[in-house]
Amino acid sequence: MKKIAVIGAGVTGVTTAYALLNRGYAVTVFDQNRYAAMDTSFANGGQLSASNAEVWNQWSTVIKGLKYMTQRSAPLLVNPKPSWHKYSWMAEFVANIPHYRKNTVETVRLAITAREHLHATAKKEGFAFDVEERGILHVYKDKKDYQHAERVNALLAEGGLERNAVSPSEIKTIEPAVHGDFYGGFFTPSDATGDIHMYSRGLSDACQKKGVTFHYSSDVTNIAPQDGGHLVKWKDNKGAKFDAEFDAVVICAGVTSRKFGKMLGDRVNIYPVKGYSITVKLDDDKSREAAPWVSLLDDAAKVVTSRLGNDRLRIAGTAEFNGYNWDIRDDRVQPLVRWVEDYFPDVVTEHAIPWAGLRPMMPNMLPKVDAGKRPGVYYNTGHGHLGWTLSAATAEIIGDKIKADMPA
């Protein structure tokens, strides 16, 4: 059997390992954490959202970034401190504005394909992940934002997605728990939500039972060409050093993929865009009744919700360009808490657990799913805010690519 190393055990790495396992490869996964899905795949918004596939490459995004620069609680926050990585990424982001339409349609198509694989895999392997297939409801408070969403709807339809316009009264019918005055909304019945961490752990356990080797608490220090393959060197959390040869490597390392790309002679211009979430524990009957079951997406506030079983509500959002910084800032968390209190006033937010993760974003907002310069080097990374939504599709794409290049 051909041996393949997968670097990273987030949702992208685990789905890649599963795709390669099903194609007959001997797979070994490396991750610096003790368990799968402990970084960006730990506590994201929980949406499986083809309806959120619009890429960000627009002049309006740039203008908002400049406008919000001095507002610490803004939905989009850019640290103005000079950084070559940040400003070169932003220059490429602007250069991709002409591709906004094409890239949005492509993202929608990927998301729809991924949905089928993701649900089928969970059913086949028999693990739960607090999935709620109740759709996603986009809400808008003013006419301008709603009209932009109408234009986006045409692109989503071109990609094959059904997203329906709904009136303010229909919003309340779809999700009776929500409070607020809305201009209108859009509802995507085929979208869903769930717990990304539960999904990734369930799939990693299934992979392990079928023969995938996982090296957790393992820091990969070098990957070098070796006799037609690659020598992977790593050390564990006690400092012990190891190495092993593989026929190929797949980089699925989130925001650290840029580091591995440089190690392998490839430019992988991923920037870490921080997002925040809170998980509200619904400890009392009143909160459980007042919390939504249908997932909401407030485009203006950049906030999403997911109901995770009977006793948890996940609220996530915001985008922060602040380098490799995992700090959980209270001034970024509090807007999420206030959002819940505004829209769901009877939900008790006393026990709201904050979290922050770094989304691995490419300047064109599309994941990097292709081969590197060296034979036997592949990438499945850079999924940005749609990692879970797209991962099951990109895993199949890279699996097919490797099978064509290097039959098992």
Steps between C-alpha positions, in 0.01 A plus 500: 500500500612852428557698820364854532554749781225752573617804695216629716207328675238771471185434303688536169780263604261237635274506193812477281624201697161333456497564125851356461417199718206422274732510198728234642788702649679450832437832674679663792371826648712743703367771730659714768199465730402211722174438314350562159333834422639705788582820309276669240278189484419515871219753550410673175152623405381149419332586172510274194414799287501495124290815540804679648722426199533859380872587491611822670692647205306824452585868532229526765702264723809719460301814582349336809846394616622860480185634663513258793876531565453713813198311636626223729164317502442525123393188304808540277817624674842557345806563714680781309842394630725447193555142391628385160298181522176687578539773240619266225199278574269801483651608168421156358152518657433821306646349183236224524203739511440449124457126572230553766217354290687196368648412840166534679329264254786250528479510881125431492550196280773365729277550805208311347726209404658495847161483670422165340834344599489635856158365592562168324826448689346564843217261420735231369739519795222537756601804705289790623591870483191688622387560143190712442369492144262793540652741247676835541319832521677821387346812656528866396391814682528748214417520132857553375634180656195307383546622142864386505378159617261492205794544263692228680201272463544500124856369542390234747232386257759484222700266721193279552374616840138571589477798737157657537402858584287528815299786648530628860195298600642188336824549695299474824318193368825323410661585835240617755763560769669791322425860605565808286371715218616367164472633147512146361707187473600195300452139603703201380316181604778266384769647730569355844697543822693279737799466728820504291709366788268204556501429126879512474550283808242251377665475160851481646389211722352325195825551309706363788284188523558440128877526525597868477791584733474824698803665657355756741706743712745487210672808360616442140837672478609417146384338177774422251529310168631146551549228234190579298292581805521724804660468842279645772669594827308577816537523876247417768398710799786353707762601244564152359585512127373267228498470122335287234489480121184553298416481132305827521394771743179703512507833682172563685650711775272803508683826564834320539474369143693808387796385710491151352461639150817702544675188629395316182585779254141621445343839565179444693375849578261417782417773749357426849165679531381472858141418580329481839221291643309456820324182604203584720403226741121472505474386862138595569171418333428863414830536310450173317154614387622850405802385295464445123510163329527642149846641424520874444751708308507877557704628205536854631637391837690202353340273761371142466319268739475124536295296744717215623264255658252595770734685733752700290476801272806600296537862383798586284630766271717806439823513300825633644821554300755493779763243405562173684322613814274268698414748777135500603410867533202596710420798275459254211297247701250742655334592166409132461349493849303820432379358169346204680342727759351722227357225282423238767444703819376209711816294450722522808855589389663461842683187388639600160830329423723711271737362236713635216643324195707599198336439164754408228409732211644522151477842328252372238284341776526159334674204666834386365436145376781396271851360464816681605811553291669185624365156407301346783405831665134601520289765671144500632487817705399866509122449530447820699159535666361198311734223616233261619262594220754416228731240653318185397510608134861620492610176670348303212664731244848461647442127546419462131801713405738282703344180365555624143861601572593210722269196486480309827 
